[in-house]
């Protein structure tokens, strides 16, 4: 199969799952080579402010999915190509339920440079996503069940940076997901599903990988991702992305 688009998750896939992680030199070199043969993109829950220091050294050209799919950006011009926001009504209801369960949320608002911890004084302008403080998995699942009646919100769990045994709840517009992002980019570039290779490792990569013709799991991926994967590559610590690029792109 000749691939035309590689979409990489970031935390735990492209870089170690830490707030200030960076791709290794081996991964940067591999992506530089891949860029000459196919389109290379990323799909991440990180906001614009949190991801540009990673995007820039990779010299990506293809549209990139950020803020969990709430935005698609042109990595060269930094122009926003697509944006999906959360309604103010949904934010109010979610934070009320959160207050009753002692769950606090931070909001990525495109109108502000920094992410904002929700308070009654905050006036949303272009809210892209909401994510909770780290929670025990059972509590996170219970909260997701409590808001399941809100049809205009998509909820999923995401692995945390610091507390590895806990997860964040990430909330977005239903059309603001990595899965929708891949579909939109494929339309922009005129690429078919079978020409897309996707790689990930966490909870929020499941549906995104299902939109790719070939699904790759990192060696450090959760079991649910490995179970749907067509292939498992070495872990992020072992530069699995570089291995993937060599095997599936450069050797073809």
C-alpha positions in Angstrom: 0.0 0.0 0.0 1.3 3.4 -0.9 0.3 5.8 1.8 -0.4 9.5 1.3 -1.0 10.7 4.8 0.5 9.8 8.2 -1.3 11.1 11.3 0.5 10.9 14.6 -0.9 11.3 18.1 1.5 13.4 20.2 1.7 12.6 23.9 2.8 9.0 24.5 3.4 8.6 20.7 5.4 11.3 19.2 6.9 12.4 22.5 7.0 11.0 26.0 3.8 11.6 28.0 5.1 14.7 29.9 4.1 18.3 29.7 7.4 19.6 28.3 8.4 16.5 26.2 10.0 16.9 22.8 10.5 14.5 19.9 13.9 12.8 19.9 16.5 13.7 17.2 15.9 10.3 15.6 12.1 11.0 15.4 12.7 14.5 14.0 15.0 13.2 11.3 12.6 10.4 10.4 9.7 12.9 10.0 11.9 15.2 7.9 12.5 12.3 5.5 8.8 11.2 5.6 7.8 14.8 4.7 9.5 14.4 1.4 7.4 11.4 0.4 3.9 11.9 2.0 1.8 14.3 4.0 2.6 14.1 7.8 0.2 15.5 10.3 -0.5 15.4 14.1 -3.6 14.9 16.1 -3.4 16.1 19.6 -5.5 17.3 22.6 -2.9 20.1 23.1 -4.0 23.6 22.4 -2.2 26.0 20.0 -0.1 27.5 22.8 1.0 24.0 24.0 1.9 22.5 20.7 3.7 25.0 18.5 7.1 24.3 20.1 6.7 20.7 19.0 5.3 21.5 15.5 7.9 24.0 14.6 11.0 21.7 14.7 9.1 19.0 12.7 8.6 21.5 9.8 5.2 20.0 9.1 3.3 21.2 6.0 0.0 19.2 6.1 -2.9 20.5 8.1 -2.7 19.6 11.8 -5.5 18.6 14.3 -5.1 20.4 17.7 -7.2 21.0 20.8 -8.7 17.5 20.5 -10.1 18.3 17.0 -11.6 21.6 17.9 -9.2 23.3 15.5 -7.4 22.4 12.3 -4.4 24.6 11.6 -2.0 25.2 8.7 1.3 24.6 10.5 3.3 26.9 8.1 1.1 30.0 8.2 -0.5 29.2 11.7 -3.9 30.0 10.0 -7.0 28.3 11.5 -8.6 26.3 8.8 -11.5 24.9 10.9 -12.9 25.6 14.3 -15.6 24.1 16.4 -16.6 25.6 19.8 -18.6 24.5 22.8 -21.9 26.4 23.6 -22.1 28.7 26.7 -25.2 26.8 27.8 -23.3 23.5 27.8 -20.4 25.0 29.7 -22.8 26.3 32.4 -24.5 22.9 32.8 -21.3 20.9 32.9 -19.7 23.2 35.5 -22.8 23.0 37.7 -22.6 19.2 37.6 -18.9 19.4 38.2 -19.4 21.6 41.3 -21.7 19.0 42.8 -19.1 16.3 42.2 -16.1 18.4 43.1 -14.7 18.3 39.6 -12.9 21.4 38.4 -12.4 22.3 34.7 -9.9 24.3 32.7 -11.1 25.8 29.4 -9.1 26.3 26.2 -10.6 29.5 24.7 -9.2 30.6 21.4 -9.8 34.3 22.4 -7.1 34.0 25.1 -3.4 33.1 24.9 -3.5 31.0 28.2 -6.0 28.3 29.2 -8.4 29.4 31.9 -9.5 27.7 35.1 -13.3 28.0 35.0 -14.9 30.5 37.5 -18.2 32.4 37.6 -16.3 35.5 36.5 -15.1 33.9 33.3 -17.0 35.0 30.1 -16.4 32.4 27.3 -15.7 33.8 23.9 -14.4 31.0 21.7 -14.3 28.0 24.0 -12.7 25.0 22.2 -12.6 22.3 24.9 -12.8 21.7 28.6 -10.7 19.3 30.6 -10.8 18.3 34.3 -8.1 18.0 36.8 -6.7 14.4 37.1 -9.4 12.0 38.4 -9.6 8.4 39.5 -10.9 6.4 36.5 -14.1 5.4 38.3 -14.9 9.0 39.2 -14.2 10.1 35.7 -16.5 7.5 34.3 -19.2 8.4 36.7 -19.0 12.1 35.7 -19.2 11.1 32.0 -22.4 9.1 32.8 -23.8 12.2 34.6 -23.5 14.4 31.5 -24.4 11.7 28.9 -27.7 13.4 28.3 -26.0 16.4 26.8 -26.1 15.5 23.1 -24.1 18.5 22.0 -21.0 17.4 24.0 -18.4 14.7 23.2 -16.7 13.3 26.3 -13.7 11.0 26.6 -10.9 10.1 29.0 -7.3 11.1 28.4 -4.1 10.0 30.2 -2.6 12.6 32.5 0.9 14.0 32.3 1.9 13.7 35.9 -0.4 11.4 37.7 -0.2 8.3 35.6 -2.8 6.3 37.5 -5.4 9.0 36.9 -7.2 10.5 33.8 -8.6 13.8 32.6 -12.1 14.2 31.2 -12.0 16.1 28.0 -15.1 17.7 26.6 -15.6 19.1 23.1 -18.2 19.9 20.5 -19.2 16.5 19.0 -17.7 17.5 15.7 -14.5 18.5 17.4 -12.6 15.2 17.7 -9.5 13.7 16.2 -11.8 11.4 14.1 -13.6 14.3 12.5 -10.2 16.1 12.1 -8.8 13.1 10.1 -12.0 13.1 7.9 -11.7 16.9 7.3 -8.0 16.7 6.4 -8.6 13.8 4.0 -11.2 16.0 2.2 -8.8 18.9 2.1 -6.0 16.8 0.6 -8.2 14.6 -1.5 -7.0 11.4 0.2 -8.9 8.1 0.7 -9.2 6.3 4.0 -7.1 3.4 2.8 -4.2 5.8 2.0 -4.1 7.0 5.6 -1.9 5.5 8.3 -2.6 6.6 11.9 -0.7 5.9 15.1 -1.7 6.4 18.7 -1.7 4.9 22.2 -4.4 6.4 24.4 -8.1 6.5 25.1 -8.8 9.4 22.8 -7.1 7.7 19.9 -9.6 4.9 19.4 -12.1 6.6 17.1 -9.4 8.5 15.3 -7.6 5.3 14.4 -10.8 3.8 13.1 -10.8 6.6 10.5 -7.5 5.4 9.1 -6.9 2.7 6.6 -4.0 1.3 8.6 -4.0 1.5 12.4 -0.8 1.5 14.4 -0.4 1.1 18.1 2.7 2.2 20.1 4.3 -0.4 22.3 3.2 1.6 25.3 -0.4 1.8 24.1 -3.4 0.8 26.3 -4.7 -2.6 25.5 -7.9 -1.3 23.8 -5.7 0.4 21.1 -3.5 -2.7 20.6 -6.6 -4.8 20.1 -7.8 -2.8 17.1 -4.3 -2.2 15.7 -3.1 -3.7 12.4 0.5 -3.5 13.8 2.3 -2.6 17.0 5.5 -0.7 16.8 8.1 -0.1 19.6 7.3 2.3 22.4 7.7 6.0 22.5 10.9 5.6 24.5 12.2 3.3 21.8 11.4 5.8 19.0 8.5 3.8 17.7 7.6 6.6 15.2 11.0 6.4 13.6 10.6 2.6 13.3 7.1 3.1 11.8 8.3 5.6 9.2 11.2 3.4 8.1 9.0 0.2 7.8 5.8 1.7 6.3 6.9 4.8 4.3 10.6 5.0 3.5 11.0 1.3 2.5 8.1 1.4 0.1 
